């Protein structure tokens, strides 16, 4: 039951993009085009799940037993960078089509703060293995949902005429704020 | 505690580094791929390298000026089978029509499966040459004239205006190529003259400037579709900026002996009188040929200068007659080329009769 709750909350009420405002750079810049947004979202979900699980294993079986948990930041970043690199090597070799579809997004994800954020939250909230798995996957799906929705909204934006001073990133931030309100509306159902 | 932390972090970074290197070695070993060129020539090559590199290693010479960085766009070839979709880096250089018809930048195509490619047949005639430097002369503070005698093969046949690529073994153990126009006439097939400007921090230009008489150089060529159209009878307008004079000098020397019934105007711009190399050569040609007109212009002249002052396109604006019956050859820095093209089209020279070489 608890894992179902975590999955639901991480997708909607505690959405990593809309309630924690993490992973904002790609959220604002890549949401111009829905297809590209979907590609980025899938890549983020994929990497987020794998890195959170790997970081949980390293944290639980290496860092904590040796009393090195103050190195979490450093180790988590190295793990993320390594895993992205390894995923890239594998995809490049075995699925060139997928490699080209991911294009520049895969290496970009290395520096996406949402990925590191998930690993740090999982430590903060003392999740066990199963919870980490659902939490990271749910957060990835939540980020995907957020970027695709805002991509759709921005597509409609060309028909409207927002005040000039808002500019394009400005109006995107306002849109994200309104969307965040809608997502928080689910808080009564489940929250983290 | 601190010691444990330092040891751990180092060991951790080292082990993931080794893991990546190991995986890269094991995973990224591609099978041998078969590459077919123009449906009739084929060879096998180990996968994993760029197509441009593989073609070079198998003595198929494709033009490339930027050294495989994907910025010059010279190395485009048509890939008819394999190779995947064009990368975002290529979309910056190739037009969407080119991408649709299968063109790729060969430096960006990784060989990982059998490929079928089409390259223009004239590329197949490009050869690799060895030459020996017979003289080097510093003609300005940063430009050297380097005369290279061909050793193997002993002759080169090219069109006036074309370029060669100097091969340079860089300190990392890789090979770099840089393009330099041939400044001597195609009638002299046993040697070529290059005019090389030393670029600050430039690898190959610094290397070339360090060479002296008797040193050996390797290069391939000739490349390029910037050459004198000899089947035409139109007036020739040559526009040169700085070291961009080199290919135009080849054109003028060829014109002098084969085509001097055509009118040729040379607009040659540089900063100071010291940078205006070969000035005397053109003065001589001007005296000997009534069809040759020479308009040198300086940006910063000294008090003895009696010629034109200012940007070369301003001189063209003043001196150029209507362009109905004109074809133009331009070589120099990109802003100069853009300004010259604008002036030429303003004078009625249509774009398909303007040939240029940006560097």
Boltz contact constraints between the chains, C-beta under 6 A:
constraints:
  - contact:
      token1: [A, 68]
      token2: [B, 5]
      max_distance: 6.0
  - contact:
      token1: [A, 68]
      token2: [B, 8]
      max_distance: 6.0
  - contact:
      token1: [A, 71]
      token2: [B, 5]
      max_distance: 6.0
  - contact:
      token1: [A, 82]
      token2: [B, 16]
      max_distance: 6.0
  - contact:
      token1: [A, 85]
      token2: [B, 20]
      max_distance: 6.0
  - contact:
      token1: [A, 86]
      token2: [B, 23]
      max_distance: 6.0
  - contact:
      token1: [A, 89]
      token2: [B, 23]
      max_distance: 6.0
  - contact:
      token1: [A, 89]
      token2: [B, 24]
      max_distance: 6.0
  - contact:
      token1: [A, 89]
      token2: [B, 27]
      max_distance: 6.0
  - contact:
      token1: [A, 93]
      token2: [B, 27]
      max_distance: 6.0
  - contact:
      token1: [A, 93]
      token2: [B, 28]
      max_distance: 6.0
  - contact:
      token1: [A, 96]
      token2: [B, 84]
      max_distance: 6.0
  - contact:
      token1: [A, 100]
      token2: [B, 84]
      max_distance: 6.0
  - contact:
      token1: [A, 100]
      token2: [B, 85]
      max_distance: 6.0
  - contact:
      token1: [A, 103]
      token2: [B, 88]
      max_distance: 6.0
